[in-house]
Amino acid sequence: MKANKAYLPATEDAVVALGAQIAVARRELGWTQEDLAARLGTSRQLVAKIEGGSSGVSLGTALEAAILSGIRLFGVDVADLSLVADRERARAALLPARVRPKTPVVANDF
C-alpha cells in the first residue's frame, strides 16, 4: 500500500480552494460532474475527488479541469497562459543552471 504524503497546510488549502473553484464554475456552466468528466476523459469519481480537494489527483488533471471550467489561473485568462509560461521560462533562463548552497556568514566579532 502506498503511504500518503503529508503536505504543508498552505498546499492543502490551495488544493481545496482550486477544487471549490472548479465546482462553482462547473455549476455556473450548468454542467454535471459527469459532463465535466466526459470533457476531461475521466470518471465522475475523479471529478468528485478534484472538487473535494484531494491532493492525490495529478496536477495536470486538476489544471485541465480548471481550464475547461474557465477558471483564471495565475491571474490571467486562459488565452494568456502561454505568455505567462514564456515569461517564466525566460526568467528561469537568466538564472544559473546550478545552485550552490549559500555559505553561512560567520560572526567573528569576539
N, C-alpha and C positions, 0 to 999 in steps of 0.2 A: 504494500500500500504506500502511496506517495505521501510524504509528510507535507503538511500545509506550511507555507512560508508566512512568517509574520511581517506585516507591512507597517510602516510608520502611520500614526493616526491621520496625518495630513493626506497620505496616499489613499487610505481607506475613505476619507471624506471626499476626495476628488472622484473616486470611482462611484461612490453613492450619488454624488451631485450629477455626474455625467449620466448615470442610469436614470435618474429622475428627470433630467432634461430630455432625454430620449423618450421616456414615457409620456411626458407632457406634449412634446412635439408630435409624436405619433398620434395621440388622441386628437390634437388640434387638426391634424391632416385627415381625421376620420378613418384611420387605419386600425385594424385589429392587430393583435400580436402575430396572428397567422399571416396577415398581409405583409407586415414588415419581414417576417421570417422568409416568406416567398421571395421578396426582393433581395434579401441577404443570401438566399440559397442555403438556408439552415432551418433548424426546427423552432417551433414556438417555445419550447422549453429553454433554448439558448437565449431567445429574446427576453424571456422572463428573468433569466439569470442576469443579463445585461442590465435590465431595468431595475432589478433588485439590488444592484451594486455588488455583484460577485466579482472578487478580484482574480478569480481563476479563469476568466474569459480572456481570450487573446486580444492584445491591443488593437491589432488590425481589424478584427471583427467588431469591436466596440466602436472604433472610429468610423468604420463603414456604416454602422447603424446610425451614428450621429450625422454623418454626411447625407445619408439617404433621407433622414428626418429633417434636414435643413438647418441643423444647429451650427451656429458660428463657432469655429474653432480658432484659437489663438487671436481672438478679437477681430477676425476678418471673415468675409463671405467666402463660400466655397470656391468661387472663381478666382480669388486672390491667394489661395493656399500655395500655388506654385511660386508666386512672388516671394512669399514668406520662406519657403523652402530654399529658393535660390539665394536669398539674402543671408540665411543662416549658414548655408554651405560656404558662401563667400567669407563670412566671418570666421568660420572654422578653418578655412584655408590660410588665413592670416596668422594663425597660431602655430607654434612649433608642433611637430608631429609627436615628439617625445616630451613627456612631462617628468621632470625630476622633483623629488620632494624638496620642499624648502628647508634650508638649513636653519636650525633654531638660533636665535640671537642669544649669545651668552653674555650675561651681565657680569662684567669684570670690575665693577666699582666697589672694591673691598674697602 
